[in-house]
Amino acid sequence: MVWFYLISGLFLGWSLGANDAANVFGTAVATKMVKFKVAALIASIFVIVGATISGAGAAHTLGKLGSVNALGGAFTVALAAAVTVAWMTKLGLPVSTTQAIVGAIVGWDFFAGALVDTNALMKIVTTWVLNPILAGAFSFVLFKLVKAYLRSAKIHLLRIDLYTRLGLILIGAFGSYSLGANNIANVMGVFVASNPFTDINFMGLFRLTGTQVLFFIGGLAIAVGIYTYSYRVMKTVGSDIFKLSPIAALVVVLAESLVLFIFASQSLERLLIKLGLPTIPLVPVSSSQAVVGGVIGIAIARGGGKAINLKVLTRIFWGWIITPVTAAVISFFSLFFMKNVFQQQVFEPIPYKISKKVIQKLETLGLEDTTIESFEGKVYYNAWKLRADLKHNTTLSSHEVDMVIKYSEVDSLLIDSTIANEHLDPDWFTRSQLEAVKSLHGSIFEHRWELVDTLSKLTPEWRYKPKTRENRLYNKDLKAKYERLFFVFKLSRIRQLKEIETNEEGKP
């Protein structure tokens, strides 16, 4: 059943390979500078490597948008996005897989009664505008610089041709790696919360986490999509919008690759934090939007954009608008059928319990409102219903309502020292941090914040530091460590691991 549920994710990966991944080499193939088979091979190898090694950053932001917590729901969400992308691909439109999966996740949020993380949604939607603009700007500047260099360098045409081909291959490899790192979140991100795979240790040489195994499988699906169905979209992007020269094609691929890398690189984010500069959100962005923006940038640089095929461009823009809406609608109704017709669990109800300890915790945070006491002891299984009741029956502000919802969410955690030894990397967690966790063996925490409060009392290495520029990186790493604890020690996850161990030992 696990592999059956993953079929929709693999289908979405195939769709991404056929549509978005094709854009990395689309301009190179359309200008006949690189053969399709060569492009497909290079793209497949590097997209798998990028997905496996660097896919976690963008997936985290997508996970905050909606934590699809049941395999049946993840299957349906991925299927809705895949059907949407495949339909648009059939029409020859280079649509955004990112928009499709975001729309499908929002559809799940509404169906499951889970709140949409508006901050995460705004980050993602902002990139839908910023992405093509940034790619167009990169493309415009790079094209001007390359043309100026070629005029002054006086390189022979045959050598220029050779350099261009090599450049397209090298930059295409970089772009494929960046695509895998950024867009694997679209393919397998919805399965992370209900990930069926465990960590794999290869003879002590290196270890792949369960999430990396999941991303590796998704990368393979993308590679299959590149080989089997990507040529048509390559033609649309590489020649139909605006006729590109080989050098212009090189610039477009580089501009697109830079944009994908910027929105996926955790290393770049850490560097910006160290320098005290604003960070760029790590979100999955559309390679289609980036390459379209890059092509438009070239068109403007060469002649003010007069030769742009506006008819094709209009069709593409309409595809970008229709895609998330279509995916959300398909996702919502598909979830209804999966749950009520096929009797599949598409979400685990999330309880919200406003207990005495929750009220006391809120008071320590400065939220002192007697009207909330009337909710003491109440349990909700729908965040939208809880929000509505709080707004109508208390004097809390919208921000305070969100605080109540956050701290009342029940996410039962069971600390197990054996699981800690197997799934908490000693090279990442300090000895003091690991000892503090193991000392809580057998403890059950009803809320995440209870575990945070308990660990912070045991050792200062589990405490957040004041929010200053110097502490940004430390607090970010600590937050990531807490997220790992929440994932590993989630009660349902512990039970899943125990079942795997029992099956491996051959016990009934």
Secondary structure as GFF3:
##gff-version 3
##sequence-region A 1 508
A	DSSP	alpha_helix	2	18	.	.	.	ID=ss1
A	DSSP	alpha_helix	22	30	.	.	.	ID=ss2
A	DSSP	alpha_helix	36	54	.	.	.	ID=ss3
A	DSSP	alpha_helix	56	65	.	.	.	ID=ss4
A	DSSP	alpha_helix	71	90	.	.	.	ID=ss5
A	DSSP	alpha_helix	97	112	.	.	.	ID=ss6
A	DSSP	alpha_helix	118	153	.	.	.	ID=ss7
A	DSSP	alpha_helix	157	188	.	.	.	ID=ss8
A	DSSP	three_ten_helix	189	191	.	.	.	ID=ss9
A	DSSP	beta_strand	200	202	.	.	.	ID=ss10
A	DSSP	beta_strand	206	208	.	.	.	ID=ss11
A	DSSP	alpha_helix	210	229	.	.	.	ID=ss12
A	DSSP	alpha_helix	231	235	.	.	.	ID=ss13
A	DSSP	pi_helix	236	240	.	.	.	ID=ss14
A	DSSP	alpha_helix	246	262	.	.	.	ID=ss15
A	DSSP	alpha_helix	266	274	.	.	.	ID=ss16
A	DSSP	alpha_helix	287	303	.	.	.	ID=ss17
A	DSSP	alpha_helix	310	340	.	.	.	ID=ss18
A	DSSP	beta_strand	352	353	.	.	.	ID=ss19
A	DSSP	alpha_helix	356	364	.	.	.	ID=ss20
A	DSSP	three_ten_helix	370	375	.	.	.	ID=ss21
A	DSSP	beta_strand	379	380	.	.	.	ID=ss22
A	DSSP	alpha_helix	383	393	.	.	.	ID=ss23
A	DSSP	alpha_helix	398	408	.	.	.	ID=ss24
A	DSSP	beta_strand	413	414	.	.	.	ID=ss25
A	DSSP	alpha_helix	417	423	.	.	.	ID=ss26
A	DSSP	alpha_helix	431	438	.	.	.	ID=ss27
A	DSSP	beta_strand	444	445	.	.	.	ID=ss28
A	DSSP	alpha_helix	448	458	.	.	.	ID=ss29
A	DSSP	three_ten_helix	460	462	.	.	.	ID=ss30
A	DSSP	three_ten_helix	469	471	.	.	.	ID=ss31
A	DSSP	alpha_helix	472	488	.	.	.	ID=ss32
A	DSSP	alpha_helix	491	504	.	.	.	ID=ss33
###
